[in-house]
Amino acid sequence: MMSHSELELCSIKEMMKMFSLSRSTMYRLTHEKTFPKPIIIGPADSRNAVVRWRVSDLKEYLESRPREKTLDG
């Protein structure tokens, strides 16, 4: 069974704010398979489908990214 933190979901608006990226960039990165895949809630072929990302997937993605080198280290 998944833990509560594994079930937390994030909307595109929350992700745009978190990563400081535009909606189109977020979807482009997802399409290019550079970014975690979203979960589609509802009929995938419907314009009313809800798209969310697992917070645990986003945290894992961030941890996998290279860290910026600092001037003093």
Backbone torsions as a table, in degrees:
resi	resn	phi	psi	omega
1	MET	NA	139.3	-179.5
2	MET	-75.9	146.6	176.2
3	SER	-77.9	166.7	-179.9
4	HIS	-58.2	-41.5	-178.3
5	SER	-66.1	-28.3	178.1
6	GLU	-75.3	-17.1	-178.4
7	LEU	-97.6	-7.2	179.4
8	GLU	-65.6	137.0	-177.9
9	LEU	-120.7	154.1	-176.2
10	CYS	-128.1	135.6	178.7
11	SER	-84.0	168.1	178.1
12	ILE	-63.0	-37.6	178.6
13	LYS	-63.7	-40.8	177.8
14	GLU	-65.7	-39.2	179.0
15	MET	-67.9	-39.5	178.4
16	MET	-59.1	-41.9	179.0
17	LYS	-69.0	-44.3	-177.9
18	MET	-61.6	-43.2	-174.5
19	PHE	-100.9	-4.8	-177.5
20	SER	55.0	45.5	178.4
21	LEU	-125.6	156.0	178.6
22	SER	-76.0	163.5	177.5
23	ARG	-57.7	-46.3	-177.4
24	SER	-65.2	-36.0	177.6
25	THR	-67.1	-40.7	178.9
26	MET	-61.1	-46.2	179.8
27	TYR	-68.7	-34.9	177.9
28	ARG	-64.0	-46.4	178.8
29	LEU	-61.7	-38.3	177.3
30	THR	-65.5	-44.2	-179.8
31	HIS	-64.5	-36.6	179.6
32	GLU	-77.0	-1.1	-179.4
33	LYS	63.3	27.0	174.5
34	THR	-87.6	-23.4	-172.1
35	PHE	-120.3	155.8	179.5
36	PRO	-56.6	145.1	178.0
37	LYS	-73.1	143.1	176.7
38	PRO	-82.0	169.0	172.3
39	ILE	-102.9	131.9	178.5
40	ILE	-101.2	121.3	-179.7
41	ILE	-104.7	119.8	-175.8
42	GLY	101.5	-176.4	-178.2
43	PRO	-63.9	123.8	-176.7
44	ALA	-64.1	-25.3	-178.3
45	ASP	-92.0	5.6	-177.1
46	SER	-96.7	145.0	175.0
47	ARG	-71.7	-11.9	-179.4
48	ASN	-95.4	4.4	-179.9
49	ALA	-64.5	144.8	178.6
50	VAL	-100.9	130.3	-178.8
51	VAL	-110.6	127.5	179.2
52	ARG	-139.0	155.6	176.0
53	TRP	-115.0	143.7	175.9
54	ARG	-71.3	129.2	177.9
55	VAL	-59.8	-38.1	179.2
56	SER	-62.0	-37.6	176.9
57	ASP	-66.2	-39.3	179.5
58	LEU	-67.1	-40.8	177.5
59	LYS	-63.1	-43.1	178.6
60	GLU	-62.3	-41.9	178.0
61	TYR	-60.6	-47.5	-179.3
62	LEU	-61.8	-40.4	179.2
63	GLU	-65.4	-27.9	-178.1
64	SER	-81.3	-13.6	-177.6
65	ARG	-76.4	144.4	177.8
66	PRO	-65.8	145.5	178.2
67	ARG	-84.1	146.6	177.9
68	GLU	-72.9	136.9	177.5
69	LYS	-75.4	140.1	178.6
70	THR	-94.6	160.8	-179.1
71	LEU	-67.9	-28.9	-177.2
72	ASP	-98.5	11.8	-178.4
73	GLY	-150.7	NA	NA
